[in-house]
Amino acid sequence: MDKITRVLVPFDFSKCAKKALDYAVNFVGNRDIKIHLLYISDKADIERMRNTYDDLCDIYEEKLKLPLRWVWSDNTLIDTIIEVQKVKEVDIIIMGTSGIKKEAKKTNTSKLIEKIDCPVIVVPEKTPKRDIKNISLVIDDREIDNPKSLEMLLDIARNFNAKVHVLTIENKPKVYGYSQIDEKNENTILYYLENFYEDHTFIENTDILEGIFSYVNGHDMDVITILSRNHAKRSMPSEGLLTRELVMQAEVPVLVIE
C-alpha cells in the first residue's frame, strides 16, 4: 500500500455515523481520495437515502476534491462491509462508535475488527474536531509481525505532518528496550516512519489499558494506533482483547492496522 485512494464509511444516519463522515472528510481533505458511503438496511427508504445523499454531497462539495459515492445493501452489516471493502478495493475504513455499556462485551465495530483484514479508524461519537498532529503507536515486547503495515501509518503521518510517538506499557517484570527484539522493532519503526518518528516512551503499569489512556490524555494525542495480531502470519494470531477494549473505550480515534 503506497497511498490511500479509497475510504469506506458505514453510514446509517446516526450521530456516530455523521461524526465518522465528518472525520473522514477532514481526513481526506482536498486529495484524490474517494469516499464510499455504505448504507445497509433490509427496509431501505430509497427516496430518503437519495435525498440525504444529495444533501451530503452539497454540504461537503467544497471540502472534497472528489464527490461522495454511495453503496447500498440489504445484507448483514459485517459481511457487507467485508465484501464491499474487497470489491471497491478500499484502503481504509472509517467507522463511528457510540461507545459501549459496561455490561456489553462487544460492539459491531469491535466484531468487524476481529474479522476484517483492512485498516480501520474507529471514531468515538464525542471525538473533538481537530487535525491529526500527534499519533500514539502502541507496541509491546513482541516483534512487529508485519512491518509493511507501518506504510499506512507513514502515509497518514506524512499527509498531516504528524509526529508518531511510540508507547510501550511495562506490565510485567522485565528489562524493556534492550532485547534483540526491542532493537529490531526500533530499527523497523525508524525505517518505515522516517522523520515522523518522534520518540519511544516506556511506562510502568500493570493495567495496560489504563497506562495507554493515561499517556494519551496527558500528552494530548489525537489518534491511538495499534498493530492488531488478529490475522498474524509470522506469529501466533491473538484474540485481540486489547484492541477490542481500545476501540470500545477510547475517547480519541483508534487506528487499527493489520
Number of C-alpha atoms within 10 A of each C-alpha: 11 8 13 17 16 18 23 27 26 24 23 15 11 13 15 21 22 18 23 27 24 15 24 20 18 17 18 23 16 13 14 13 20 19 25 22 19 19 20 20 13 10 7 13 9 10 9 10 16 12 11 13 16 12 12 14 16 13 11 17 13 12 16 20 15 17 17 19 13 16 15 18 15 12 12 11 17 18 13 18 22 16 12 18 21 13 9 13 13 20 18 22 24 23 24 27 24 18 19 14 11 7 6 7 11 15 16 11 21 20 12 17 24 18 13 18 16 17 21 25 25 26 30 24 20 16 17 14 11 9 13 18 15 22 26 26 21 17 18 18 15 10 18 24 19 16 14 13 17 20 15 21 20 24 16 18 21 15 14 14 14 19 21 26 20 20 22 21 23 19 14 11 8 8 8 15 16 8 11 10 14 17 13 13 21 16 12 17 19 14 13 18 21 12 13 20 20 15 11 16 13 14 16 13 15 13 12 17 16 12 19 22 18 12 16 21 12 9 12 13 20 23 24 28 25 19 23 28 22 20 18 15 10 11 13 11 13 13 13 17 12 14 22 20 15 24 27 23 18 20 21 23 28 26 28 23 22 21
